[in-house]
Amino acid sequence: MKKYAISREFFPWNLFAPPINEKFLAISAAHMKPPKFLWRDKALDVAKHNIAVSGGTISCFTLSPKGLSGKAPCLVYLHGGGFVLEAAGYHYRNAVRYAKEVGCRLIFPLYRLAPKHPFPAFFEDCYAAFCWAYDHAEELGIDTERIGIGGDSAGSTLAVGVCMIAKERLHPAKFRFQMLPYPFLDARNDSPSAKRFTDTPMWNSSLSDRIGPMTKVDRDNPHYVWYSPVEAAGFEGLPPAYIETAEFDCLHDDGILYARLLRDAGIEVTLNETKGTMHGFDIATKAPTSLAAMEQRIAFMKRMI
């Protein structure tokens, strides 16, 4: 691994890159379970639901700050993990902060993963979770006029994909925003940042190359642009976006390109280019840069809903 000017505040994660292979995925799955701190948090209401999806069911958590009454804003949050990894502890920690500090009900689906469930299963699962929340808004206490969607890394791909699916299928909901930290949005994997960052910690373009075959995505699939949104024909009608990039990240240019495409389509974009960071830097939840980024994400979401 080359040396990069990544801040030491992210130690030890600035030295780690996951070995993406089926053996590692099988081992990691046993250790990536919903954390017990969710139920220990006395300021949080947590409920688990089963949602019907094509070919089965998925689990979905709803997280709400205690005392949130009436019809509240909603964030559909889709965790990252390259479409192959379960949600990690920091995904849940960030989700709890979003729920509490935005003051919203948060929908956290545990969508099915590749390679066992290939493309487009994980997109359809996330869309089904959104539809379930919309259809059960009355009992869940959700204001259907104030729903936003977000996700980190591959979760950003899923978030943009759900926006596209909702638009294609003429869903009546209008997302207030898309919130996208260090997003994966260009499956071509040939941008300048992809060519430069082949061995960066946490994620790199060499790992990105392994994901396509594992998801079994096919460029000839009519829904391929869900997986590579920057290749879509048009962006009109998509919601305002918060896009956050990491400096030493093969996906850096994905975010920059998507921001430009949205702006060219007349869509409001808030772009936060973090410095000294690598992909997934907010796994170091107490690092100053992570805390600052979280504040900007939360401020954007509060402003939008």
Backbone as a ProteinNet text record, in pm:
[ID]
protein_1_A
[PRIMARY]
MKKYAISREFFPWNLFAPPINEKFLAISAAHMKPPKFLWRDKALDVAKHNIAVSGGTISCFTLSPKGLSGKAPCLVYLHGGGFVLEAAGYHYRNAVRYAKEVGCRLIFPLYRLAPKHPFPAFFEDCYAAFCWAYDHAEELGIDTERIGIGGDSAGSTLAVGVCMIAKERLHPAKFRFQMLPYPFLDARNDSPSAKRFTDTPMWNSSLSDRIGPMTKVDRDNPHYVWYSPVEAAGFEGLPPAYIETAEFDCLHDDGILYARLLRDAGIEVTLNETKGTMHGFDIATKAPTSLAAMEQRIAFMKRMI
[TERTIARY]
84.7	0	87.6	60.7	133.5	99.9	183.5	155.1	75.9	-32.5	-115.6	-125.4	-152.7	-158.8	-294.3	-330	-456	-432.1	-523.4	-508.1	-497.9	-408.9	-391.9	-511.2	-602.2	-719.9	-805.4	-782.1	-861.1	-793	-680	-610.5	-702.8	-703.9	-621.6	-683.4	-801.9	-873.4	-800.4	-709.3	-630.5	-524.8	-520.7	-426.4	-496.8	-628.1	-705.9	-783.2	-780.4	-868.2	-924.6	-1055.1	-1114.4	-1078.8	-1050.8	-1028.5	-1163.2	-1207.8	-1340.9	-1334.4	-1378	-1392.5	-1498.8	-1545.6	-1659.5	-1625.6	-1501.6	-1462.3	-1470.5	-1417.1	-1423.2	-1567.7	-1652.4	-1791.9	-1861.5	-1833.1	-1895.8	-1851.6	-1723.7	-1672.3	-1729.3	-1730.4	-1773.3	-1920.6	-2003	-2147.5	-2182.3	-2105.3	-2132.8	-2104.6	-2024.2	-1984.7	-2053.2	-2138.8	-2202.7	-2352.7	-2387.9	-2527.2	-2573	-2703	-2750.1	-2698.3	-2635.9	-2571.2	-2671.2	-2634.2	-2722.8	-2744.3	-2651.5	-2668.4	-2795.4	-2852	-2978.1	-3086.2	-3095.1	-3201.8	-3166.9	-3041	-2999.1	-3015.3	-3036.8	-3046.3	-3184	-3186.9	-3313.9	-3378.4	-3304.9	-3360.3	-3409.7	-3419	-3451	-3559.4	-3657.1	-3755.3	-3710.2	-3704	-3658.5	-3764.2	-3796.6	-3888.8	-3834.2	-3859.6	-3815.9	-3938.2	-3936.5	-4050.7	-4003.2	-4093.7	-4069.2	-4146.4	-4076.5	-4135.1	-4131.9	-4244.5	-4250.5	-4178.6	-4092.5	-4023.9	-4038.1	-4003	-4013.4	-3926.4	-3989.6	-3914.7	-3887	-3945.7	-3920.9	-3955.3	-3883.5	-3902.4	-3766.2	-3765.5	-3645.2	-3684.5	-3585.1	-3606.5	-3582.2	-3649.4	-3634.6	-3651.5	-3559.7	-3571.3	-3634.5	-3713.2	-3752.9	-3691.2	-3625.4	-3561.2	-3623.6	-3665.3	-3725.4	-3677	-3646.7	-3613.8	-3736	-3713.8	-3823.8	-3896.4	-4028.3	-4107.2	-4143.1	-4100.2	-4137	-4281.8	-4368	-4511.3	-4568	-4686.3	-4755.3	-4686.2	-4720.4	-4658.2	-4523	-4418.1	-4281.6	-4213.3	-4107.3	-4027.1	-3969.5	-3929	-3876.5	-3750.8	-3651.5	-3531.6	-3523.8	-3523.7	-3495.4	-3344.1	-3280.1	-3133.7	-3085.9	-2997.7	-2951.4	-2800.9	-2763.1	-2623.1	-2533.7	-2405.6	-2306.5	-2253	-2154	-2095.6	-2077.4	-2071	-2040.5	-2144	-2266.7	-2376.8	-2352.6	-2243.2	-2208.5	-2191.4	-2180.4	-2156.6	-2276.5	-2302.3	-2406.5	-2367.7	-2464.3	-2436.8	-2338.6	-2244.3	-2146.4	-2196.3	-2126.8	-2168.3	-2178.4	-2085.5	-2088.7	-2207.6	-2258	-2379.1	-2495.6	-2507.5	-2614.9	-2592.8	-2467.5	-2440.1	-2475.9	-2438.1	-2473.1	-2624.2	-2691.1	-2836.4	-2904.7	-2855.4	-2913.5	-2896.1	-2778.5	-2757.6	-2851.4	-2867.9	-2958.1	-3098.9	-3148.2	-3284.1	-3300	-3205.5	-3217.2	-3198.7	-3096.3	-3060.7	-3137.5	-3182.2	-3272.2	-3413.6	-3443.5	-3577.8	-3673.6	-3635.7	-3715.2	-3730.2	-3821.4	-3830.2	-3740.6	-3657.6	-3558.5	-3590.5	-3594.7	-3621.3	-3487.5	-3453.2	-3322.2	-3342.5	-3356.5	-3380.5	-3252.9	-3265.7	-3156.7	-3179.5	-3144.1	-3170.6	-3083.7	-3127.2	-3053.4	-2926.3	-2826.4	-2692.6	-2647.3	-2561.4	-2489.9	-2377.4	-2324.1	-2359.6	-2482.7	-2531.3	-2647.3	-2768.8	-2784.8	-2900.2	-2846.7	-2834.4	-2771.5	-2859.9	-2798.1	-2868.5	-2990.6	-3105.3	-3129.5	-3198.6	-3180.2	-3255.3	-3240.4	-3117.6	-3096.3	-3163.8	-3173.9	-3248.6	-3398.4	-3450.7	-3594.1	-3629.2	-3540.2	-3564.4	-3573.4	-3481.2	-3480.3	-3603.3	-3642	-3763.6	-3885.3	-3889	-4001.4	-4008.7	-3893.2	-3892.1	-3946.1	-3906.2	-3960.4	-4111.9	-4159.3	-4303.5	-4378.5	-4320.1	-4382.5	-4397.2	-4291.6	-4298.8	-4404.3	-4411.4	-4510.6	-4651.5	-4671.5	-4805.3	-4851.5	-4757.6	-4791.4	-4761	-4760.9	-4722.4	-4809.7	-4938.7	-5030.1	-4990.8	-4971.6	-4938.7	-4795.4	-4705.9	-4566.9	-4544.9	-4641.2	-4625.3	-4533.7	-4548.6	-4463.7	-4543.9	-4486.9	-4543.7	-4495.9	-4584.8	-4545.5	-4499.3	-4522.1	-4473.3	-4330.4	-4275	-4139.6	-4055.8	-4031.3	-3948.3	-3820.9	-3708.3	-3580.1	-3515.3	-3412.2	-3344.4	-3194.4	-3120.1	-2975.2	-2907.1	-2777.3	-2696.4	-2552.4	-2462.1	-2319.4	-2264.4	-2170.2	-2101.3	-2201.7	-2206.3	-2306.7	-2447.6	-2462.8	-2593.7	-2637.2	-2539	-2572.1	-2623.8	-2561	-2609.7	-2754.3	-2782.7	-2918.3	-3015	-2970.3	-3057.4	-3092.5	-2991.7	-3018	-3104.7	-3075.1	-3154.2	-3300.2	-3327	-3466.3	-3534.6	-3461.9	-3518.9	-3555.9	-3468.2	-3494.3	-3613.5	-3619.5	-3729.4	-3862.6	-3864.2	-3986.9	-4032.6	-3936.2	-3968.7	-4022.9	-3956.4	-3998.3	-4138.1	-4166	-4291.8	-4401	-4372.4	-4470.8	-4523.7	-4435.1	-4476	-4518.1	-4626	-4673.7	-4582	-4494.9	-4405.8	-4302.3	-4267.8	-4161	-4054.2	-3940.1	-3833.4	-3789	-3768.6	-3721.3	-3572.8	-3497.7	-3353.5	-3295.6	-3173.1	-3087.5	-2957.6	-2917.7	-2801.2	-2695.9	-2581.4	-2491.7	-2345.8	-2302.8	-2160.6	-2079.8	-1965.7	-1870.8	-1939.7	-2022.4	-2108.5	-2036.7	-2084.9	-2045.7	-2153.3	-2119.6	-2220.8	-2176.6	-2054.9	-2001.8	-1934.9	-2009.8	-1960.1	-1851.9	-1825.7	-1720.7	-1581.9	-1565.4	-1441.4	-1318.4	-1333.8	-1220.3	-1196.5	-1246.9	-1224.3	-1080	-1031.9	-896.3	-874.3	-973.3	-955.2	-952.1	-1030.3	-1027.6	-892.5	-835.1	-705.2	-591.3	-610.3	-505.1	-509.3	-630.4	-641.5	-677.4	-576.7	-596.4	-571.4	-512.4	-475.3	-500.3	-588.4	-617.5	-687.9	-675.5	-742.1	-893.6	-961	-1106.4	-1174.8	-1136.3	-1188.4	-1094.8	-1092.5	-1009.8	-1064.7	-1011.7	-1068	-1039.1	-935.6	-911.7	-1025.9	-1075.3	-1190	-1317	-1331.2	-1448.7	-1457.4	-1342	-1340	-1396.2	-1386.1	-1433.2	-1584.5	-1643.5	-1783.7	-1877.3	-1848.8	-1936.8	-1967.3	-1863.8	-1891.3	-1969.8	-1951	-2021.8	-2169.8	-2199.1	-2339.3	-2410.2	-2330	-2382	-2459.8	-2416.8	-2480	-2440.9	-2534	-2514.7	-2544.8	-2448.5	-2468.8	-2588.1	-2628.5	-2742.2	-2876.2	-2871.8	-2996	-3061.8	-3191.8	-3256.4	-3250.8	-3223.5	-3215.2	-3070.8	-2977.9	-2836.1	-2803.8	-2872.4	-2838.3	-2869.4	-2951.3	-2965.9	-2830	-2751.9	-2622.1	-2512.6	-2531.4	-2433.6	-2507.3	-2559.8	-2651.8	-2597.2	-2465.3	-2413.1	-2427.4	-2457.6	-2475.9	-2621.4	-2708.9	-2849.9	-2866.1	-2977.8	-3002.7	-3046.6	-3107.6	-3157.1	-3175.1	-3176.3	-3181.3	-3293.6	-3371.3	-3480.6	-3577	-3625.5	-3721.9	-3661.2	-3527.2	-3464.3	-3454.9	-3445.7	-3449.3	-3315.5	-3315.2	-3190.4	-3096.4	-2965.4	-2867.7	-2761.2	-2723.7	-2600.5	-2503.8	-2389.4	-2289.2	-2159	-2103.3	-1980.8	-1873.2	-1757.8	-1648.6	-1535.4	-1458.7	-1335.5	-1217.1	-1111.5	-1000.6	-925.2	-890.2	-811.7	-903.5	-989.3	-1095.4	-1112.6	-1112.3	-1132.2	-1266.6	-1361.8	-1495.7	-1509.2	-1399.7	-1406.6	-1473.1	-1431.4	-1481.1	-1625.2	-1673.8	-1814.8	-1903	-1868.7	-1947.8	-1940	-1820.1	-1801.5	-1882.3	-1877.1	-1950	-2100.4	-2149.2	-2293.2	-2340.7	-2260.6	-2295.8	-2310.3	-2216.9	-2224	-2346.2	-2374.8	-2490.1	-2621.1	-2631.2	-2752.7	-2765.5	-2657.2	-2662.7	-2697.9	-2643.4	-2677	-2825.5	-2888.5	-3032	-3115.8	-3050.2	-3121.9	-3157.1	-3086.9	-3117.3	-3016.7	-3065.9	-2981.4	-2886.2	-2758.4	-2657.8	-2575.9	-2558	-2463.1	-2346.7	-2228.6	-2110.9	-2011.5	-1976	-1880.2	-1760.5	-1649.5	-1528.5	-1436.3	-1442.2	-1360.2	-1214.4	-1124.1	-979.8	-911.3	-805.2	-729.4	-803.2	-906.1	-997	-983	-1022.3	-1031.7	-1178.1	-1209.5	-1345.6	-1387.3	-1511.4	-1562	-1495.6	-1440.9	-1364.4	-1445.5	-1578.3	-1659.8	-1679.6	-1611	-1604.1	-1533.2	-1443.4	-1382.6	-1478.8	-1581.3	-1695.5	-1658.8	-1549.7	-1512.8	-1403.1	-1355.8	-1254.5	-1312.8	-1235.2	-1288.2	-1348.5	-1284.2	-1337.6	-1469.1	-1481.3	-1607.3	-1718.1	-1687.7	-1788.5	-1833	-1737.6	-1771.8	-1858.2	-1825.5	-1904.9	-2045.8	-2057.6	-2190.2	-2273.7	-2211.1	-2284.2	-2336.4	-2256.3	-2301	-2414.2	-2404.2	-2512.7	-2642.7	-2633.8	-2753.6	-2812.2	-2726.7	-2775.1	-2848.4	-2794.6	-2861.4	-2999.3	-3005.2	-3133.4	-3236.3	-3194.1	-3286.5	-3340.1	-3251.3	-3295.8	-3397	-3379.4	-3465.6	-3600	-3606.7	-3735.2	-3777.2
-120.4	0	124.6	216.3	342.6	424.8	524	614.7	733.1	765.4	880	973.3	1099.8	1199.5	1195.4	1077	1059.1	1095.2	1168.9	1214.1	1096.1	1111.5	1006.7	997.4	1093.9	1086.3	964.1	901.8	785.3	652.4	657.3	535.2	449.9	316.6	233.4	208.3	268.1	238.8	290.5	386.4	437.2	336.6	220.5	115	-12.3	-7.6	-130	-125	-236	-254.3	-396	-412.3	-545.7	-635.9	-763.6	-858	-907.5	-851.9	-886.3	-1018.1	-1124	-1255	-1331.2	-1439.6	-1508.5	-1566.8	-1607.7	-1658.5	-1548	-1430.3	-1317	-1277.2	-1275.8	-1238.4	-1335.5	-1463.2	-1562.5	-1544.9	-1515.9	-1495.5	-1367.5	-1259.8	-1129.9	-1128.3	-1201.2	-1199.4	-1239.2	-1333.9	-1381.5	-1274.5	-1174.2	-1070.6	-936.2	-929.6	-802.2	-813	-816.2	-825.4	-690.4	-663.3	-537.7	-523.7	-412.3	-397.4	-381.5	-432.9	-429.6	-289	-195.8	-60.3	6.3	-41.7	16	6.2	-109.9	-133.9	-79.6	-46.6	9.3	160.4	221.9	367.6	411.2	473	511.6	632	697.2	812.5	772.8	640.3	592.5	485.6	498.1	391.8	308.2	176.9	84.8	-22	-45.4	-154.1	-227.3	-357.5	-439.7	-494.3	-488	-529.9	-628.7	-710.6	-796.5	-740.5	-724.4	-663.9	-765.9	-781.4	-873.5	-811.8	-891.5	-851.8	-966.4	-939.5	-1043	-1162.7	-1276.4	-1397.2	-1418.8	-1337.6	-1360.5	-1241.4	-1226.8	-1114.2	-1060.7	-935.4	-875.8	-812.8	-793	-721.1	-572.3	-492.7	-347.3	-288.4	-203.2	-132.9	4.1	47.7	188.3	245.4	357.9	426.2	564.1	596.4	727.4	779.6	908.2	963.7	959.9	931.4	929.3	1063.4	1058	1180	1240.4	1178.2	1229.2	1189.5	1285.9	1256	1310	1260.1	1306.5	1261.7	1326.6	1294.3	1363.4	1282.9	1334.9	1315	1391.9	1365.9	1224.5	1175.4	1039.4	1039.4	962.3	936	786.3	750.8	612.9	603.6	524.1	518	380.1	376.9	253.2	239.9	137.6	123.8	83	120.3	79.7	-59.9	-99	-231.8	-303.4	-226.8	-286	-384.3	-376.3	-467.5	-610.3	-631	-767	-780	-668.8	-671.2	-618.4	-680.5	-631.7	-495.1	-427.7	-300.1	-318.6	-226.2	-227.8	-141.7	-152.8	-78.3	71.1	128	272.5	315.4	226.2	259.5	282.7	195	210.3	334.3	359	478	605.4	612.1	729.5	740.9	628.3	630.8	683.6	643.4	692.6	844.6	894.3	1039.2	1110.6	1054.9	1117.8	1125.6	1015.3	1013.2	1117.5	1120.2	1210	1356.5	1384.5	1524.4	1588.5	1508.8	1563.1	1571.3	1481.5	1476	1405.6	1284.1	1212.9	1065.9	1000.6	855.4	800.3	703.8	652.5	507.7	480.8	347	286.4	170.4	109.2	-34.9	-57.9	-193.7	-277.3	-404.1	-499.5	-575.1	-509.6	-562.5	-685.9	-766.9	-888.4	-853.4	-938.3	-907.9	-1003.4	-951.4	-1035	-1107.8	-1217.7	-1281.6	-1373.4	-1401.1	-1490.7	-1432.5	-1301.7	-1233.8	-1129.3	-1164.3	-1074.9	-956.7	-862	-745.7	-793	-726.7	-601.4	-621.9	-738.9	-770.8	-664.7	-615.1	-519.8	-386.7	-347	-226.1	-246.5	-358.3	-385.1	-394.4	-450.4	-459	-319.5	-232.6	-96.9	-18.4	-37.3	28.7	-25.8	-156.4	-216.5	-161.4	-139.7	-83.9	58.7	136.7	272.5	268.3	182.7	172.6	128.1	34.7	-11.2	104.3	184.6	298.4	398	423	517.1	463.7	335.7	276.6	263.8	256.6	242.5	371.7	483.4	611.2	648.5	618.5	656.5	588.8	457.8	385.4	410.2	441	467.6	611.7	699.1	839.6	914.4	889.6	951.9	1052.9	1169.6	1271.2	1239.8	1193.9	1150.8	1265.9	1389.4	1504.6	1540.4	1471.6	1504.9	1377.4	1312	1191.3	1220.7	1190.2	1200	1063.4	1049.8	921.5	944.4	850.6	864.3	732.1	733.4	615.2	645.3	569.8	590.7	486	525.4	433.1	358.9	225.3	151.4	186.1	230.2	278	401.9	483.2	598.1	552.3	448.8	393.2	349.6	282.1	233.9	351.2	455.5	571.6	638.9	661.4	721.9	627.8	497.9	400.3	401.3	412.1	416.9	543.6	655.9	778.5	754.9	687.3	659.8	565.5	462.3	365.8	434.9	516.8	587.8	678.6	741.9	827.7	745.3	632.7	546.1	488.4	451.5	382.9	478.6	608.3	713.3	704.3	677	674.4	815.5	827.3	962	1040.4	972.9	1043.9	1124.9	1239.3	1322.5	1336.4	1273	1281.6	1426.4	1465.7	1600.6	1616.8	1506.2	1515.2	1376.4	1375.6	1256.9	1295.9	1218	1250	1141.3	1178.8	1080.9	1099.9	1044.3	1047.7	948.7	994.3	918.3	812.7	859.4	767.8	689.6	568.6	486.7	506.9	578.5	616.1	593.2	544.3	525.1	387.8	289	151.3	128.9	228.5	211.7	200.6	260.9	248.8	292.1	399.4	444.7	595.4	656.7	799.4	822.8	947.4	974	925.6	943.7	897.5	744.9	677.8	531.4	481.3	549.4	508.1	536.8	639.4	678	594.5	571.9	510.3	362.1	285.3	141.1	60.5	123.8	48.8	126.6	225.6	305.9	222.3	265	191.1	205.7	112.3	105.2	67.6	132.5	93.3	145.2	77.5	121.2	60.3	104	60	-86.8	-143.1	-287.3	-367.2	-319	-385	-361.8	-241.8	-213.4	-310.8	-346.6	-440.2	-577.6	-612.4	-743.9	-747.9	-630.3	-626.3	-659.3	-604.8	-628.8	-775.5	-862.2	-1004.6	-1066.4	-1014.9	-1071.7	-1033.2	-912.9	-870	-925.7	-974.9	-1029	-923.8	-798.4	-691.4	-703	-667.6	-681.7	-548	-495	-364.9	-365.2	-481.4	-488.7	-493.6	-503.4	-502.6	-365	-358.2	-227.4	-139.2	-200.2	-123.6	-97.1	-116.1	-102.1	34	139.5	273.7	290.6	203.6	209.8	186.5	98.9	58.8	158.7	231.4	330.6	457.8	530.8	641.5	750.3	775.3	883.9	852.6	727.4	689.7	702.8	751.7	767.6	875.5	868.2	962.4	1099.1	1105.3	1233.6	1231.7	1350.2	1360.4	1451.1	1503.4	1591.9	1518	1589.8	1531	1463.9	1452.1	1396.6	1505.1	1465	1564.4	1634.3	1745	1812.2	1714.3	1739.5	1642.6	1706.6	1633.3	1658.1	1549.7	1590.1	1496.1	1524.5	1420.6	1435.6	1344.2	1399.8	1320.3	1307	1199.1	1179.9	1204.5	1263.8	1307.3	1190.7	1091.4	978	857.2	867.7	769.5	746.9	622.4	593.1	643.9	664.1	711	863.3	932.2	1078.2	1141.2	1100.2	1163.9	1125	1013.2	978	1090.6	1135.8	1241.3	1372.1	1406.6	1531.9	1529.7	1417.3	1405.7	1411.9	1341.2	1341.4	1480.9	1551	1688.3	1775.6	1762.6	1843.5	1808	1679	1636.3	1686.5	1681.4	1731.7	1882.7	1954.2	2099.6	2136.6	2061.2	2087.3	2065.8	1979.3	1953.3	2048.7	2147.1	2246.7	2202.3	2102.1	2047.7	2102.9	2144.5	2201.6	2095.8	2132.2	2040.5	2112	2046.4	2088.6	1991.5	2040.8	1955.6	1982.8	1878.1	1888.4	1799.8	1861.5	1787.6	1782.1	1671.8	1658.6	1635.3	1675.4	1667.4	1574.8	1511.3	1421	1293.5	1262.9	1152.6	1039.1	919.9	805	760.8	671	617.1	560	587.9	532.4	588.9	710.7	767.9	780.4	792.9	813.1	685.6	577.2	461.1	500.8	600.9	662	770.9	728.7	817.5	939.2	930.4	1042.2	1129.5	1097.7	1180.5	1318.5	1425	1560.3	1579.3	1525.9	1541.7	1467	1350.1	1275	1353	1410	1487.4	1608.6	1674.9	1792	1751.4	1638.4	1591.3	1555.4	1489	1453.8	1579.1	1683.1	1808.6	1867.8	1859.8	1914.5	1831.7	1698.8	1612.6	1644.1	1653.2	1675.2	1813.2	1914.4	2050.6	2053.4	1983.4	1977.2	1911.2	1798.2	1727	1807.1	1874.2	1957.7	2071.3	2127.8	2237.1	2190.2	2067.8	2018	1966.7	1919	1865.8	1926.8
0	0	0	-92	-96.3	27.6	54.5	163.7	110.5	179.3	143	263.1	235.8	342.8	413.9	459.8	532.6	678.8	737.1	874.7	970.9	1068.7	1169.4	1263.8	1255.7	1342.8	1310.7	1195.4	1156.2	1190	1260.2	1301.8	1390.3	1372	1284.1	1145.7	1121.5	996.9	874.4	895	781.9	735.8	800.3	763	716.4	705.9	683.6	552.6	479.5	362.8	371.3	356.8	371.7	254.5	279.9	169.8	117.1	7.3	-43.6	-121	-54.6	-116.9	-38.6	-92.7	-32.2	104.3	126	257.6	362.6	327.4	421.1	449.4	347	366.1	460.8	446.2	532.6	677.9	698.3	834.9	895.1	815	868	903.4	828.1	851.8	993.7	1049.4	1185.9	1290.7	1254.4	1350.4	1325.4	1225.1	1190.7	1214.7	1341.7	1383.5	1437.7	1437.9	1497.4	1640.4	1673.7	1805.1	1919.3	2034.7	2150.9	2204.2	2170.5	2224.1	2173.6	2062.4	2014.3	2120.3	2185.9	2282.5	2421.6	2442.3	2571.2	2576.4	2462.3	2454.4	2504.2	2620.7	2682.3	2614.2	2523.2	2451.1	2312.3	2286.7	2152.3	2158.3	2070.7	2049.2	1930	1949.5	1845.4	1821.7	1697.9	1663.7	1542	1538.6	1426.2	1354.9	1223.2	1142.1	1035.8	988.5	873.1	754.5	642.4	522.7	410	343.6	229.5	110.5	48.8	-74.4	-173.5	-296.8	-398.4	-360.9	-339.5	-307.3	-161.3	-72.7	69.7	155.8	266.9	358.6	400.6	441	500.3	632.9	718.7	843.6	821.1	901.1	890.8	1030.3	1071	1197.7	1175.8	1272.5	1280.1	1407.8	1393.5	1505.2	1519.9	1642	1667	1801.6	1810.5	1941.5	2032.6	2158.8	2255	2253.7	2263	2271.4	2138	2028.5	1896.2	1868.6	1862.5	1852.2	1721.6	1688.7	1569.8	1443.6	1334	1205.6	1196.5	1191.3	1195.1	1059.7	1034.1	914.2	918.1	802.8	792.9	707.6	751.8	672.3	645.1	518.3	477.9	463.3	550	550	507.4	408	346.6	370	444.5	484.5	368	378.7	280.7	309.2	228.3	243.1	111	1.3	-128.1	-179.4	-128.9	-165.6	-115.7	-41.1	2	153.4	224.2	368.4	445	560.7	649.9	706.6	766.8	831.6	946.3	957.6	1065.8	1182.4	1294.6	1413	1390	1312.2	1292.1	1206.4	1120.6	1045.7	1142	1240.8	1339.1	1426.1	1465.2	1547.2	1471.3	1345.3	1265	1249.6	1227.3	1211.5	1336.6	1453.7	1579.5	1589.3	1553	1555.1	1458.8	1338.5	1242.3	1300.3	1356	1410.5	1519.7	1612.9	1728.3	1689.9	1609.9	1587.4	1473	1377.5	1275.9	1332.4	1426.6	1483.9	1390	1351	1250.4	1287.3	1218.6	1225.9	1116.3	1152.6	1059.2	1023.8	894.4	841.7	800.1	858.1	838.2	791.6	660.5	611	605.7	638.4	624.7	493.7	385.9	252.1	226	132	97.3	18.6	35	-14.2	-123.9	-210.9	-307.4	-230.9	-283	-409.5	-402.7	-281.9	-270.8	-340.1	-330.7	-391.3	-489.7	-616.2	-713.7	-751.8	-820	-875.4	-955.5	-941.8	-868.3	-733.4	-668.8	-547.2	-439.6	-417.9	-309.2	-338.9	-465	-500.1	-475.6	-520	-501.5	-353.3	-271.9	-127.7	-65.9	-103.9	-47.9	-92.8	-218.4	-266.2	-192.3	-168.3	-94.4	46.9	111.4	246.4	247.1	148.2	135.1	114.8	24.1	-1.7	123.6	197.1	322.1	420.2	435	527.1	482	352.9	299.2	321.5	293	303.9	449	542.6	684.8	761.6	689.5	749.7	869	859.5	967.7	1098.2	1093.5	1216.9	1262	1168.4	1204.6	1249.9	1223.9	1260.1	1166.4	1036.4	934.6	853	834.7	746.4	604.1	519.6	385.1	296.4	340.6	265.3	302.6	403.3	451.3	465.8	353.8	351	272.8	334.4	266.4	260.5	178.9	164.6	161	214.7	214.8	238.1	218.9	241.7	208.3	268.4	246.8	151.3	66.8	-23.3	-111	-104	-181.8	-137.6	-12.7	32.4	-43.1	-87.6	-171.9	-307.2	-362.3	-488.9	-473.7	-363.9	-338.5	-321.4	-251.6	-230.3	-362.5	-447.2	-578.1	-661.8	-654.3	-728.9	-688.3	-558.2	-512.3	-563.3	-565.8	-624.1	-770.7	-844.5	-985.9	-1003.5	-918.8	-928.6	-898	-793	-756.5	-870.5	-936.5	-1050.6	-1166.6	-1197.9	-1308.4	-1284.3	-1160.3	-1128.7	-1083.7	-1096.5	-1067.1	-925	-830.4	-690.1	-648.9	-570.5	-535.8	-442.6	-371.1	-278.3	-355.2	-298.7	-353.8	-245.6	-265.8	-166.1	-149.5	-22.8	4.1	-27.5	-17.9	-41.6	-62.6	-115.4	-117.1	-46.5	54	137	113.9	54	-6.8	34.1	147	182.3	98.9	50.7	-32.7	-119.9	-215.1	-291.5	-401.1	-424.8	-539.2	-645.5	-753.8	-852.1	-996.7	-1015.4	-1150.7	-1158.2	-1207.1	-1209.6	-1314.3	-1398.9	-1499.8	-1436	-1317.9	-1239.4	-1320.4	-1399.6	-1481.6	-1469.9	-1363	-1341.3	-1298.2	-1300.3	-1250.3	-1107.2	-1019.7	-881.7	-874.5	-958.7	-961.2	-1009.7	-1107.5	-1160.8	-1062.3	-980.1	-885.7	-758.3	-705.6	-573	-583.6	-622.3	-642.2	-515.3	-412.3	-292.6	-163.5	-168.8	-50.3	56.9	184.9	292	286.4	349.4	361.7	230.3	120.1	-11.4	-118.3	-233.5	-345	-472.6	-586.3	-713.9	-743	-681.6	-697.7	-634.5	-520	-456.4	-537.7	-593	-676.1	-793.1	-848	-960.7	-922.8	-795.2	-750.9	-728.9	-709	-669.7	-784.9	-904.1	-1018.6	-1040.4	-1050.3	-1068.5	-953.7	-831.5	-716.2	-717.3	-769.3	-775.5	-898.8	-994.8	-1120.9	-1200.4	-1186.6	-1262.2	-1409	-1495.9	-1640	-1705.7	-1781.1	-1846.4	-1941.2	-1988.6	-2080.2	-2007.6	-1875.7	-1798.7	-1811.8	-1839.9	-1857.1	-1732.4	-1616.4	-1492	-1450	-1539.6	-1505.6	-1444.1	-1488	-1438.4	-1291.1	-1232.2	-1086.4	-1020.6	-1080.1	-1026.1	-1062.3	-1170.8	-1215.7	-1255.1	-1157.1	-1185.8	-1276.2	-1274.1	-1358.2	-1506.7	-1540.4	-1680.8	-1725.4	-1637.6	-1673.1	-1779.8	-1849.8	-1959.4	-1909.8	-1792.3	-1742.9	-1592.5	-1531.8	-1386.1	-1338.2	-1431.5	-1394	-1301.1	-1202.1	-1110.3	-989.3	-984	-864.6	-756.8	-630.9	-522	-502.1	-427.8	-391.4	-321.6	-334.7	-285.1	-197.8	-95.2	-19.6	-63.8	-118.5	-166.9	-93.3	-34.6	44.5	-13.2	-39.8	-95.3	6.1	-8.1	69	-24.8	28	-57.8	-120	-39.7	-88.3	-106	-205.4	-226.5	-375.8	-416.7	-559.4	-609.7	-517.5	-555.7	-548.7	-519.9	-508.3	-629.9	-749.5	-871.2	-903.5	-846.7	-862.9	-808	-687.6	-624.7	-699.3	-745.9	-820	-949.7	-1021.7	-1148.2	-1124.7	-1024.3	-997.8	-958.2	-879.7	-842.3	-966.4	-1059.6	-1182.5	-1265.2	-1278.8	-1358	-1297.6	-1165.5	-1100.7	-1120.5	-1101.8	-1118.6	-1261.8	-1357.5	-1497.4	-1523.7	-1442.7	-1456.3	-1371.6	-1309.5	-1230.6	-1091.1	-1039.6	-907.3	-806.3	-692.1	-587	-531.4	-518.2	-464.5	-357.8	-244.3	-141.4	-148	-184.7	-201.7	-90.1	-16.1	93.7	60.7	20.5	-13.8	108.8	182.8	303.1	265.7	354.6	327.9	429.1	382.5	467.5	500	419.8	449.4	349.2	393.2	304.2	302.8	214.9	205.6	340.8	380.3	506.2	628.9	619.7	730.5	859.1	846.7	967.1	1047.1	1008.4	1096.7	1226.1	1216.2	1334.2	1381.7	1454.5	1482.2	1567.1	1643.8	1731.4	1672.2	1553.2	1489	1458.8	1479.2	1455.4	1316.9	1213.7	1078.4	1062.5	1124.4	1119.9	1189	1304.3	1377.8	1296.9	1230.9	1149.1	1030.5	968.6	854.8	899.3	1013.5	1065.5	1089.7	1140.1	1165.4	1035.1	929.6	801.4	741.5	752	703.5	777	908.2	989.3	962	948.8	919	785.9	684.9	554.1	566.4	634.4	645.1	722.8	829.7	906	821.1	739.9	652.8	549.3	500.3	392.7	443.1	567.9	617.3	750.4
[MASK]
+++++++++++++++++++++++++++++++++++++++++++++++++++++++++++++++++++++++++++++++++++++++++++++++++++++++++++++++++++++++++++++++++++++++++++++++++++++++++++++++++++++++++++++++++++++++++++++++++++++++++++++++++++++++++++++++++++++++++++++++++++++++++++++++++++++++++++++++++++++++++++++++++++++++++++++++++

